[in-house]
Amino acid sequence: MDFASTKWPDGQIFVVMLPDDYISKSSLIDSGLRKIKLYALSLVDIAITKAARLNDRDWQDIEACVANGNLTEEQISARRAEVGYVGNEATFETNIQLVVDRFLKKKGGNP
């Protein structure tokens, strides 16, 4: 893969620093592995990390997170305030607002 030709390669989310409580908010997955614990991020953390990149696939994933987690505008905004972002902060804020406007505002804050 030519990393110089793309801004965010698939799978790259290192620009978002989740708060220290991200593990306690995650779900332990029974991986069948004895020495490895596998966790799934909470749906709000997935939505936030997806909003950082916000490509076509991310829109679908965020929509599923909002619907399956009954996420609210308040949850997205509160979690956004807790995460760190390395990059263009204005772009990230715009992405978060686009997510809120598309999936939450039109439904009065409730998915």
N, C-alpha and C positions, 0 to 999 in steps of 0.2 A: 504494500500500500504506500502511496506517495503522500506522506503526511504534510508536505509543504503545499499541496494543492487543495487541501480541505481544512476548514477552520476547526471542526469538531468531528473527528472520525467516529464511526459507530462504536458504541460501548464506552466512550470517554465521558466521564462525569466529574473529573477531578477538580473542576472549577467551583464546586459547591462543598463547603465545609459544614457538615451537619453538627448540631450541638452534641454535647457529651451524652445526652440521654437517648440517642438514636437506637442504641442496642436495647434498652429497656422498653422502647416503643415498638421494637421489631418483633416478629413472630418466629419462634424456633421451628425449623422444618425438620421432620424426621427423615434424615438422609440415609439412614442405615449404616452410616460410618461410625466407627467406634471412637476415634480420636479427633474428629472434626465436628464442630458445631456449625450448622448452617442456619442463617437467619434471613428472613425476607424483611425488607424495609417496610415501615408502616405506609399505608396508602397516601397519607399526606406527604411523607418524605419522598415517596416515588414521584408524586405530582410536582413537588418543588424541584427535584433534580431534573425531571423531564422538561419543566418550564425553562430551565437554564439553557437548554440546547434548542428546544422547540422546533423540531423538524416535523415532516408529515406524519411519521409513525408516532412521534411523541404526542401529537394531538389526540390520536386514538387511545393511547395508553392513559393519558390524563382524563379523558372522558370516562374510561372504564373505572379509574380510581375514584373519581367524583361520584359516579353512580353506585359502585359497589361499597364504597365507604361512607356514603351519605355525607360527603364532605361539604362544608359550608364556607362561605366567603371569610367568615371570622377565623376558621381553622387555618385556611390557606394564608391569610394575612398574619396571623399570630406566629405561625411556624416560619414564614418568610422573615419575620423580624428577628428570629433566633439563629438563622443560618448565616454563614459567611459566604461571600462570593468573590472570586478572583476573576476579574474581567471588567467589562464595561457595565458598571452598576446601573446606568440609565437603561441600557438594553434589557437587563434582567428585570428591572422594575416594570418596564413596558410589557415584557413577556408575561409576568405575573398578572398584570392588569388585563391583558388579552385573555388569559385563562379565566379570570374572574368574570369578565364581561361575556365571554362565550358560553360558559357553563353554569354560572351562578347568579349573576345579576338579573338576567331575564326571568329567573324563577324566584325572584324575591329573596335571594340568599340561600334558598334551599334547592338541592338538586331535584 
